[in-house]
């Protein structure tokens, strides 16, 4: 239920044309964008293309949408990915990402309960050669929040052809109480649907303070 909401948000933010999913995993996006091409750094039966986000096997200006759910904070050198996104997107094409949001309401959960690290002093703009032996699940959950806030101006200087068209903050209680991929949940589905509907009504006012998720939409400028 929680992830269906995420995929609906992603689908609604896309423009018409070819859509590539990065980090496709179990292939759930195709329930919402059936024609999407799913890619992942690891092979699975649901993946159409095995590829590294830092070196995409697509032609320049060939893609209308790049979509990702919980992928950016796992990429070793995000700056390499954004160069590739800038290259493969057509003018007006979009990069749509939903990622962890580090906010006053979520920081304790992400720092103390969620197993992935939060390094707010890191830079999203470090460069190097991708390590083929690196664990693809290595991560820094702070990266998306840093890009959307502290480091936004530096991002805009480095990638002048990619403009922010949306940064939204949402997902308050249902997500952490769901148990995620654990076998338990503290939120029955029937209650969860009602609470999720309430969350949507207040997210514009309280998202930046309480949100556990951020959606970042970048658009490639026209020439």
Phi, psi and omega in degrees: 000314180297314184286332172300320177299318180297313182295325177295320177297317179299311182300321182292335182273350183282155173260170181294144176125187184297131181241129177246127173262132175255134184074045187294334175054246185269007169077025184290334183302329184293345173290342184243330174230083188302328184274001182297144174265121184266129176234156177201156178286343178244146179283141168207162182298339182269358184263133180274326184223130172267118185203154175267131180301339181275357180205078188281137183271046181234151182291157179295133179068022186264347191243138177269326181219135165248124181236145183212139173236114180058048181239316187306318185286356175261348185285132186299312180232089182306328181299326178292321177297315183294329173297319178293319178298317179299325181285310190278340180286142171282165175301130184086354178287160187234149169248116186244121186228134167246129189218168172301142175248124178265103183233170176305328181278340185251345193297321180296317179300311184291327182280323189251336186249313180290139188285345183273148185285158174236111181240092185287344179270359180289162173250133175285356189250015174298146181233157177173186177270126179304136181270112182295343180268356183293141175294120182295349179266358172301149188198168166216106185295347182283338190306310181299318179296320178298318180296323184278348185232270187304319188255015184298316181296321177294321176301315182295330176287321181285328184233072185295343180271356178248119180246145176286123174251345175201135164226111181238154184234129187202186176069097187257292190249324185297317182301304181293329181280349181290337185089356178060233181269010176284168181279348182253163172213146176257007183227102176302147186300319182298318176289321181302320180296321179290318180293321179298320177297321178293319179304318182296330181287336184248359188294327181294330181273324190244357186302316183293336180269323190245346191296143173263352184224149171232142170248124180246125178240118176252145179231136178282128183291150174288151181295000000 
